[in-house]
């Protein structure tokens, strides 16, 4: 039961971050399509900033789960945020 709740929270965290990342690309992408803006963000070094802006939606999901007393799902969102942080760090510095 606990593993299932953590997994659901993890998936919600990944999905929320992805949606937030896409919204950040639309806002700061200067009218480019997603692929072009993504490649340009990697080339120009602001990929991590877009991912950080995408993580704002994780805060919403986290506090929503806490409000409805789904603590393990909230932990899953935190775990997803940590995994995304590590992956972003590895993408930027390799």
PAMI-464988 format. One record per residue (C-alpha): residue in one letter; chain; x, y, z. Coordinates in steps of 0.05 Angstrom, whole numbers, padded with zeros to 5 digits. Example, Ala and Ser with C-alpha at 12.3 -4.5 7.8 and 13.67 -1.06 7.14 Angstrom:
> A / A / 00246 / -00090 / 00156
> S / A / 00273 / -00021 / 00143
This chain:
> X / A / 00000 / 00000 / 00000
> X / A / 00055 / 00049 / 00018
> X / A / 00096 / 00033 / -00044
> X / A / 00035 / 00045 / -00087
> X / A / 00022 / 00113 / -00055
> X / A / 00096 / 00133 / -00064
> X / A / 00094 / 00112 / -00137
> X / A / 00030 / 00152 / -00150
> X / A / 00062 / 00213 / -00118
> X / A / 00126 / 00201 / -00159
> X / A / 00086 / 00198 / -00224
> X / A / 00046 / 00260 / -00206
> X / A / 00112 / 00296 / -00191
> X / A / 00141 / 00276 / -00258
> X / A / 00079 / 00296 / -00296
> X / A / 00072 / 00362 / -00259
> X / A / 00144 / 00380 / -00273
> X / A / 00137 / 00362 / -00346
> X / A / 00075 / 00404 / -00354
> X / A / 00109 / 00462 / -00317
> X / A / 00170 / 00454 / -00362
> X / A / 00127 / 00458 / -00425
> X / A / 00091 / 00519 / -00398
> X / A / 00158 / 00552 / -00383
> X / A / 00181 / 00537 / -00454
> X / A / 00117 / 00569 / -00482
> X / A / 00127 / 00630 / -00438
> X / A / 00201 / 00640 / -00450
> X / A / 00210 / 00605 / -00517
> X / A / 00199 / 00666 / -00560
> X / A / 00147 / 00632 / -00604
> X / A / 00190 / 00572 / -00621
> X / A / 00165 / 00501 / -00621
> X / A / 00181 / 00457 / -00561
> X / A / 00237 / 00418 / -00595
> X / A / 00274 / 00480 / -00619
> X / A / 00266 / 00515 / -00552
> X / A / 00289 / 00452 / -00515
> X / A / 00352 / 00445 / -00559
> X / A / 00366 / 00519 / -00553
> X / A / 00360 / 00517 / -00477
> X / A / 00411 / 00460 / -00475
> X / A / 00459 / 00496 / -00522
> X / A / 00454 / 00563 / -00486
> X / A / 00456 / 00536 / -00416
> X / A / 00388 / 00555 / -00388
> X / A / 00357 / 00486 / -00388
> X / A / 00363 / 00480 / -00313
> X / A / 00326 / 00546 / -00304
> X / A / 00267 / 00520 / -00345
> X / A / 00265 / 00456 / -00306
> X / A / 00266 / 00496 / -00241
> X / A / 00207 / 00536 / -00264
> X / A / 00172 / 00472 / -00283
> X / A / 00182 / 00447 / -00212
> X / A / 00136 / 00501 / -00186
> X / A / 00078 / 00456 / -00203
> X / A / 00109 / 00404 / -00158
> X / A / 00097 / 00451 / -00100
> X / A / 00024 / 00454 / -00118
> X / A / 00019 / 00378 / -00121
> X / A / 00058 / 00371 / -00056
> X / A / 00015 / 00418 / -00016
> X / A / -00049 / 00390 / -00047
> X / A / -00029 / 00320 / -00023
> X / A / -00013 / 00347 / 00046
> X / A / -00079 / 00382 / 00050
> X / A / -00118 / 00318 / 00036
> X / A / -00074 / 00279 / 00084
> X / A / -00038 / 00237 / 00031
> X / A / 00030 / 00241 / 00063
> X / A / 00062 / 00184 / 00024
> X / A / 00040 / 00214 / -00042
> X / A / 00071 / 00280 / -00020
> X / A / 00135 / 00241 / -00006
> X / A / 00132 / 00213 / -00076
> X / A / 00128 / 00283 / -00104
> X / A / 00190 / 00302 / -00064
> X / A / 00226 / 00240 / -00089
> X / A / 00208 / 00258 / -00161
> X / A / 00235 / 00329 / -00150
> X / A / 00300 / 00301 / -00123
> X / A / 00307 / 00253 / -00182
> X / A / 00293 / 00309 / -00232
> X / A / 00345 / 00353 / -00197
> X / A / 00398 / 00299 / -00203
> X / A / 00382 / 00285 / -00276
> X / A / 00383 / 00359 / -00292
> X / A / 00450 / 00366 / -00257
> X / A / 00478 / 00308 / -00298
> X / A / 00451 / 00335 / -00364
> X / A / 00481 / 00404 / -00351
> X / A / 00549 / 00383 / -00328
> X / A / 00565 / 00326 / -00375
